[in-house]
């Protein structure tokens, strides 16, 4: 089926050549082109694909994950590391001037479509379906803008260069506008999952799913609850294989049983590809997207109890720790024993087929099976193997056969999955009901996710007996289930603790640590070869100090954008 799609995409390549241009330099579009182009449905379809370029994995993964603490960016000097470390400045071109520019470029593509689609000699209801898809994509761009920067210029049509120098619109105004656009889109779009030559196109449930996400992010709990419940009760979407949904075999066009991916970014071999395998485990360089130690520690044991306390979860000493726990870990393989099954589906585990080069082998021999991490943290050490900054490797979105090949992945990237709707419903209910849920409500939400992977169910009676609180566990569940779904950064900005303090201020403050260890090559048992130094001093374990303050809730408006438009006022604190 991808063969049909790739020819369509190839025919559109000329339309996407300007997609990375500064949006202020893209006005006016040559009016003669618009006057002569918008005539047929085939032209509408061709014009649709540049809009879908807005579903970029760089924005989904790097922005939504690497700016938080579950995913640690491999380059400590990069702007992505500066965001999570609270040191972003308006002068940083990467990532935020790049992202600001690119997002508004995608908005331009959407606005240009919406300004012209009605000129086509096509039935109105057909035209409106195309327009509805574009409005969903545009709303996603504004979700990112408002979540990262707060107040932003609302541009809903193609404008002249003179008109581009307007002030920022209040965030709440932009959110209201997004929701109204999505309501309109949901009415026009098909309630059927798109298949065949339309695979990957957004349907009614995609529009509603994004509305639910936006409502939750902006604490509009009543709307989030209502919309998410409607999706759960009426949509054709459902849970699928947790591990396969992040890999090529589970892509919707390859397995029609995948009813979990509601919106996803479609990739096609030799036409549109990404670089996620090299970002997660390149065999000859450092890893861009590293799994953090706090993320590893967050996975519960199979009995539903924590493997360790501390972190952002429980600072108290009265919380029950699982008797299955191997903490303090003395051998690397012990991290993965008796833990939530999603851990082995998310991270490379000893015994997995391995794309990461020499695997720390003393003789620099290429190993086909993963047994131990490379404790070297950056590429300046030994480049023959995959150098992890933290000691852990993501398996999600990794294709071992493509390791070392730049931009060769054609694995789809999920934008919104069905489990997110379940978790939106649970969180909205929790807040609507005075921070509580009934056991029945937990069973129809959290335990649906746990049951499909064989994880111990969440029980209110056990949480009480173990001194674990429901709010913490709902948030932990979302972190585990939705890792690499592009929402962790926005979650920790949204959540508050019991004192009204932003969760990001806790989890992004303090020392970011790595696993420290050595390899005993004389040990014949591969599960015992990688030894963890439990007594390593903080200086050896430290990756960096992080300081995240209240004003870091919103990132600075890029100086390049302010230079282009002096009417853009800077966010406080920068």
LOVEX-30606 format. One record per residue (C-alpha): residue number from 1; residue in one letter; x, y, z. Coordinates in steps of 0.5 Angstrom, whole numbers, plus 500, padded with zeros to 3 digits. Last residue first. Example, Ala and Ser with C-alpha at 12.3 -4.5 7.8 and 13.67 -1.06 7.14 Angstrom:
<pts>
PT   paro   kollum    xx    yy    zz
PT      2        S   527   498   514
PT      1        A   525   491   516
</pts>
This chain:
<pts>
PT   paro   kollum    xx    yy    zz
PT    574        X   529   572   560
PT    573        X   525   572   567
PT    572        X   519   575   564
PT    571        X   517   572   557
PT    570        X   519   577   551
PT    569        X   515   582   548
PT    568        X   514   581   540
PT    567        X   512   588   537
PT    566        X   520   588   535
PT    565        X   518   583   530
PT    564        X   524   581   526
PT    563        X   529   582   531
PT    562        X   524   579   536
PT    561        X   524   573   532
PT    560        X   531   572   532
PT    559        X   531   573   539
PT    558        X   527   567   540
PT    557        X   521   568   545
PT    556        X   524   565   552
PT    555        X   521   559   554
PT    554        X   515   558   558
PT    553        X   515   555   565
PT    552        X   522   557   566
PT    551        X   520   563   570
PT    550        X   519   558   576
PT    549        X   526   556   576
PT    548        X   529   550   573
PT    547        X   537   549   576
PT    546        X   540   542   573
PT    545        X   547   540   575
PT    544        X   550   536   570
PT    543        X   552   528   568
PT    542        X   554   526   576
PT    541        X   555   519   577
PT    540        X   563   520   578
PT    539        X   562   527   582
PT    538        X   557   523   586
PT    537        X   562   518   589
PT    536        X   561   511   587
PT    535        X   559   507   592
PT    534        X   554   503   588
PT    533        X   559   501   583
PT    532        X   555   497   578
PT    531        X   558   491   575
PT    530        X   557   489   568
PT    529        X   559   482   567
PT    528        X   554   479   572
PT    527        X   548   477   567
PT    526        X   553   475   562
PT    525        X   555   469   566
PT    524        X   563   467   564
PT    523        X   566   473   568
PT    522        X   573   474   566
PT    521        X   571   480   562
PT    520        X   569   484   569
PT    519        X   566   490   566
PT    518        X   565   497   570
PT    517        X   560   501   573
PT    516        X   557   508   574
PT    515        X   550   509   572
PT    514        X   548   516   570
PT    513        X   546   522   574
PT    512        X   542   529   573
PT    511        X   544   533   580
PT    510        X   538   538   582
PT    509        X   532   541   579
PT    508        X   529   538   573
PT    507        X   524   533   577
PT    506        X   522   538   582
PT    505        X   521   545   578
PT    504        X   518   541   573
PT    503        X   513   539   578
PT    502        X   510   546   578
PT    501        X   509   548   586
PT    500        X   502   548   588
PT    499        X   504   545   595
PT    498        X   500   539   593
PT    497        X   505   538   587
PT    496        X   503   541   581
PT    495        X   502   538   574
PT    494        X   502   542   567
PT    493        X   509   543   566
PT    492        X   511   536   568
PT    491        X   506   534   563
PT    490        X   508   538   557
PT    489        X   515   536   558
PT    488        X   513   528   558
PT    487        X   508   529   552
PT    486        X   512   527   546
PT    485        X   509   520   546
PT    484        X   516   517   547
PT    483        X   514   515   554
PT    482        X   507   514   554
PT    481        X   505   508   558
PT    480        X   511   509   563
PT    479        X   510   517   564
PT    478        X   502   516   564
PT    477        X   503   511   570
PT    476        X   507   515   574
PT    475        X   502   521   574
PT    474        X   497   516   576
PT    473        X   501   513   581
PT    472        X   503   520   584
PT    471        X   496   522   584
PT    470        X   493   516   587
PT    469        X   498   516   593
PT    468        X   502   510   596
PT    467        X   503   508   603
PT    466        X   503   501   602
PT    465        X   496   499   605
PT    464        X   493   505   602
PT    463        X   495   504   595
PT    462        X   493   496   596
PT    461        X   486   498   598
PT    460        X   486   503   592
PT    459        X   488   497   587
PT    458        X   492   498   581
PT    457        X   493   492   577
PT    456        X   499   488   577
PT    455        X   502   488   569
PT    454        X   500   483   564
PT    453        X   501   487   558
PT    452        X   494   488   556
PT    451        X   492   488   563
PT    450        X   496   494   565
PT    449        X   493   499   560
PT    448        X   486   497   562
PT    447        X   488   497   569
PT    446        X   489   505   568
PT    445        X   482   506   565
PT    444        X   476   502   566
PT    443        X   479   499   572
PT    442        X   481   505   575
PT    441        X   474   508   574
PT    440        X   471   502   578
PT    439        X   476   503   584
PT    438        X   473   510   584
PT    437        X   477   516   583
PT    436        X   480   521   587
PT    435        X   483   528   586
PT    434        X   476   532   588
PT    433        X   472   529   583
PT    432        X   473   533   577
PT    431        X   481   533   578
PT    430        X   481   525   578
PT    429        X   476   525   572
PT    428        X   480   529   568
PT    427        X   486   525   570
PT    426        X   483   518   568
PT    425        X   480   521   561
PT    424        X   486   524   559
PT    423        X   489   517   561
PT    422        X   484   513   557
PT    421        X   485   518   551
PT    420        X   493   517   551
PT    419        X   492   510   551
PT    418        X   489   511   544
PT    417        X   495   514   541
PT    416        X   496   521   539
PT    415        X   502   523   535
PT    414        X   505   516   533
PT    413        X   512   516   529
PT    412        X   511   511   523
PT    411        X   517   507   521
PT    410        X   521   509   515
PT    409        X   528   509   518
PT    408        X   533   511   513
PT    407        X   535   518   515
PT    406        X   543   516   517
PT    405        X   545   508   517
PT    404        X   549   506   523
PT    403        X   543   502   526
PT    402        X   538   500   520
PT    401        X   538   493   521
PT    400        X   537   494   529
PT    399        X   530   498   528
PT    398        X   529   503   534
PT    397        X   523   506   535
PT    396        X   522   504   542
PT    395        X   528   500   544
PT    394        X   531   506   548
PT    393        X   538   505   551
PT    392        X   541   506   558
PT    391        X   547   507   562
PT    390        X   546   515   562
PT    389        X   550   518   557
PT    388        X   550   512   552
PT    387        X   556   511   548
PT    386        X   554   506   542
PT    385        X   560   502   540
PT    384        X   566   503   536
PT    383        X   567   510   538
PT    382        X   571   509   544
PT    381        X   572   515   549
PT    380        X   570   522   546
PT    379        X   563   520   544
PT    378        X   560   521   550
PT    377        X   558   517   556
PT    376        X   563   511   557
PT    375        X   559   506   561
PT    374        X   558   502   555
PT    373        X   552   498   557
PT    372        X   552   491   558
PT    371        X   549   484   555
PT    370        X   546   486   548
PT    369        X   546   480   543
PT    368        X   549   481   536
PT    367        X   556   483   539
PT    366        X   561   487   534
PT    365        X   568   486   537
PT    364        X   572   492   540
PT    363        X   576   487   544
PT    362        X   574   489   551
PT    361        X   567   489   549
PT    360        X   563   495   551
PT    359        X   557   493   546
PT    358        X   562   493   540
PT    357        X   557   496   536
PT    356        X   550   498   538
PT    355        X   545   494   534
PT    354        X   543   489   539
PT    353        X   538   483   539
PT    352        X   536   483   546
PT    351        X   539   478   551
PT    350        X   540   484   556
PT    349        X   535   489   556
PT    348        X   534   495   551
PT    347        X   529   499   553
PT    346        X   521   500   552
PT    345        X   519   493   551
PT    344        X   523   491   557
PT    343        X   520   496   561
PT    342        X   513   495   559
PT    341        X   513   488   563
PT    340        X   513   492   569
PT    339        X   519   489   573
PT    338        X   521   483   576
PT    337        X   528   483   573
PT    336        X   530   489   569
PT    335        X   535   493   573
PT    334        X   538   486   575
PT    333        X   542   486   569
PT    332        X   546   491   570
PT    331        X   549   488   576
PT    330        X   550   491   583
PT    329        X   543   494   584
PT    328        X   541   497   590
PT    327        X   536   495   589
PT    326        X   534   488   587
PT    325        X   527   489   588
PT    324        X   522   483   589
PT    323        X   521   484   596
PT    322        X   517   491   593
PT    321        X   518   497   597
PT    320        X   513   500   601
PT    319        X   513   507   603
PT    318        X   514   509   610
PT    317        X   521   512   608
PT    316        X   518   518   605
PT    315        X   521   522   599
PT    314        X   516   518   594
PT    313        X   515   520   587
PT    312        X   520   525   585
PT    311        X   526   521   586
PT    310        X   526   517   592
PT    309        X   523   510   593
PT    308        X   526   504   590
PT    307        X   523   498   586
PT    306        X   516   501   587
PT    305        X   510   496   589
PT    304        X   505   493   583
PT    303        X   507   486   584
PT    302        X   511   486   578
PT    301        X   516   491   580
PT    300        X   514   499   579
PT    299        X   518   502   573
PT    298        X   520   509   576
PT    297        X   527   507   577
PT    296        X   529   506   570
PT    295        X   526   513   568
PT    294        X   530   516   574
PT    293        X   536   513   570
PT    292        X   534   517   564
PT    291        X   533   514   557
PT    290        X   538   517   552
PT    289        X   536   520   546
PT    288        X   542   523   542
PT    287        X   546   517   543
PT    286        X   554   518   542
PT    285        X   557   515   536
PT    284        X   559   509   532
PT    283        X   553   504   533
PT    282        X   548   509   533
PT    281        X   542   507   538
PT    280        X   537   512   540
PT    279        X   538   518   535
PT    278        X   541   513   530
PT    277        X   535   509   530
PT    276        X   530   515   530
PT    275        X   533   518   524
PT    274        X   527   519   519
PT    273        X   524   518   512
PT    272        X   520   520   507
PT    271        X   521   518   500
PT    270        X   526   512   500
PT    269        X   522   508   505
PT    268        X   515   512   507
PT    267        X   514   515   513
PT    266        X   507   517   516
PT    265        X   506   521   522
PT    264        X   501   518   527
PT    263        X   494   520   529
PT    262        X   490   515   532
PT    261        X   495   510   533
PT    260        X   491   504   537
PT    259        X   487   501   532
PT    258        X   493   497   530
PT    257        X   489   490   527
PT    256        X   490   493   520
PT    255        X   498   491   520
PT    254        X   503   494   515
PT    253        X   499   500   513
PT    252        X   498   501   521
PT    251        X   505   501   523
PT    250        X   506   495   527
PT    249        X   511   491   524
PT    248        X   515   498   523
PT    247        X   516   499   531
PT    246        X   513   503   536
PT    245        X   506   500   536
PT    244        X   509   493   536
PT    243        X   511   493   543
PT    242        X   504   495   546
PT    241        X   500   490   542
PT    240        X   494   494   541
PT    239        X   489   498   545
PT    238        X   482   500   541
PT    237        X   480   505   536
PT    236        X   473   504   533
PT    235        X   470   511   536
PT    234        X   464   511   540
PT    233        X   465   510   548
PT    232        X   472   511   549
PT    231        X   472   517   544
PT    230        X   466   520   548
PT    229        X   469   519   554
PT    228        X   475   523   552
PT    227        X   471   529   549
PT    226        X   467   529   556
PT    225        X   473   529   561
PT    224        X   477   534   557
PT    223        X   471   539   556
PT    222        X   470   538   564
PT    221        X   478   538   565
PT    220        X   479   545   562
PT    219        X   486   545   565
PT    218        X   490   548   559
PT    217        X   493   541   558
PT    216        X   487   537   559
PT    215        X   483   541   554
PT    214        X   489   541   549
PT    213        X   489   533   549
PT    212        X   482   533   549
PT    211        X   482   537   543
PT    210        X   487   533   540
PT    209        X   483   527   541
PT    208        X   477   530   538
PT    207        X   481   532   531
PT    206        X   484   525   531
PT    205        X   477   521   532
PT    204        X   474   525   526
PT    203        X   479   522   521
PT    202        X   486   524   520
PT    201        X   490   521   514
PT    200        X   495   516   515
PT    199        X   492   511   510
PT    198        X   488   514   505
PT    197        X   490   510   499
PT    196        X   488   504   503
PT    195        X   485   505   510
PT    194        X   482   511   514
PT    193        X   479   509   520
PT    192        X   472   511   520
PT    191        X   468   517   523
PT    190        X   469   521   517
PT    189        X   471   528   518
PT    188        X   467   534   517
PT    187        X   464   535   524
PT    186        X   470   533   528
PT    185        X   474   539   524
PT    184        X   468   544   526
PT    183        X   470   542   533
PT    182        X   477   542   532
PT    181        X   477   549   529
PT    180        X   473   552   536
PT    179        X   478   548   540
PT    178        X   484   552   537
PT    177        X   480   559   537
PT    176        X   479   558   545
PT    175        X   486   556   546
PT    174        X   489   562   542
PT    173        X   484   566   546
PT    172        X   487   563   553
PT    171        X   494   564   550
PT    170        X   493   571   549
PT    169        X   495   574   542
PT    168        X   502   576   541
PT    167        X   503   583   538
PT    166        X   503   584   530
PT    165        X   509   584   525
PT    164        X   506   579   520
PT    163        X   501   584   517
PT    162        X   507   588   514
PT    161        X   510   582   511
PT    160        X   503   580   508
PT    159        X   498   575   511
PT    158        X   496   568   509
PT    157        X   490   566   514
PT    156        X   490   564   521
PT    155        X   496   568   524
PT    154        X   495   568   532
PT    153        X   501   571   535
PT    152        X   504   567   541
PT    151        X   502   568   549
PT    150        X   505   562   552
PT    149        X   511   560   549
PT    148        X   512   552   550
PT    147        X   505   550   551
PT    146        X   502   556   546
PT    145        X   507   554   541
PT    144        X   506   546   541
PT    143        X   498   547   541
PT    142        X   499   552   536
PT    141        X   502   547   531
PT    140        X   497   542   533
PT    139        X   491   546   531
PT    138        X   494   547   524
PT    137        X   495   540   523
PT    136        X   487   539   526
PT    135        X   485   545   521
PT    134        X   489   541   515
PT    133        X   485   535   516
PT    132        X   478   539   516
PT    131        X   480   543   510
PT    130        X   481   536   506
PT    129        X   474   534   509
PT    128        X   471   541   507
PT    127        X   473   540   500
PT    126        X   469   533   500
PT    125        X   463   536   503
PT    124        X   463   542   498
PT    123        X   463   538   492
PT    122        X   469   540   488
PT    121        X   471   545   483
PT    120        X   476   548   487
PT    119        X   476   555   489
PT    118        X   474   553   496
PT    117        X   481   550   498
PT    116        X   485   557   497
PT    115        X   485   561   504
PT    114        X   485   554   508
PT    113        X   491   551   504
PT    112        X   495   557   504
PT    111        X   493   557   512
PT    110        X   496   550   513
PT    109        X   502   552   509
PT    108        X   503   558   513
PT    107        X   502   554   519
PT    106        X   508   549   517
PT    105        X   512   555   517
PT    104        X   510   558   523
PT    103        X   512   551   526
PT    102        X   519   551   523
PT    101        X   521   558   525
PT    100        X   519   557   532
PT     99        X   522   551   532
PT     98        X   529   553   529
PT     97        X   529   559   534
PT     96        X   527   554   539
PT     95        X   532   549   538
PT     94        X   537   551   537
PT     93        X   538   559   535
PT     92        X   539   560   543
PT     91        X   540   568   543
PT     90        X   533   568   547
PT     89        X   537   564   553
PT     88        X   535   557   555
PT     87        X   539   555   562
PT     86        X   533   551   566
PT     85        X   537   545   565
PT     84        X   531   541   561
PT     83        X   532   547   556
PT     82        X   539   547   556
PT     81        X   540   540   554
PT     80        X   535   541   548
PT     79        X   539   548   546
PT     78        X   545   543   546
PT     77        X   552   544   550
PT     76        X   550   537   554
PT     75        X   550   533   547
PT     74        X   546   527   549
PT     73        X   539   529   550
PT     72        X   536   526   556
PT     71        X   529   523   555
PT     70        X   525   522   562
PT     69        X   528   528   564
PT     68        X   524   534   560
PT     67        X   526   538   554
PT     66        X   528   531   550
PT     65        X   521   529   550
PT     64        X   516   534   547
PT     63        X   521   538   543
PT     62        X   525   532   541
PT     61        X   520   527   540
PT     60        X   514   530   537
PT     59        X   517   536   534
PT     58        X   523   533   531
PT     57        X   518   527   529
PT     56        X   515   532   524
PT     55        X   507   532   524
PT     54        X   508   539   520
PT     53        X   510   535   514
PT     52        X   502   534   513
PT     51        X   501   541   511
PT     50        X   506   539   505
PT     49        X   501   533   504
PT     48        X   495   537   503
PT     47        X   497   541   497
PT     46        X   497   534   493
PT     45        X   490   532   495
PT     44        X   487   539   493
PT     43        X   490   538   486
PT     42        X   487   532   485
PT     41        X   481   534   488
PT     40        X   481   539   482
PT     39        X   482   547   481
PT     38        X   486   550   486
PT     37        X   492   552   482
PT     36        X   491   558   477
PT     35        X   490   563   482
PT     34        X   494   560   487
PT     33        X   500   560   483
PT     32        X   499   567   480
PT     31        X   499   570   487
PT     30        X   506   568   488
PT     29        X   506   567   496
PT     28        X   507   574   499
PT     27        X   510   573   504
PT     26        X   515   567   505
PT     25        X   520   571   508
PT     24        X   517   572   515
PT     23        X   516   564   515
PT     22        X   523   563   515
PT     21        X   524   557   510
PT     20        X   524   550   512
PT     19        X   518   548   508
PT     18        X   520   551   502
PT     17        X   522   545   498
PT     16        X   515   542   500
PT     15        X   511   544   494
PT     14        X   517   541   489
PT     13        X   516   534   493
PT     12        X   509   533   492
PT     11        X   509   528   486
PT     10        X   514   524   490
PT      9        X   509   524   496
PT      8        X   503   522   491
PT      7        X   508   516   488
PT      6        X   510   514   495
PT      5        X   503   513   497
PT      4        X   501   508   492
PT      3        X   508   504   494
PT      2        X   506   505   501
PT      1        X   500   500   500
</pts>
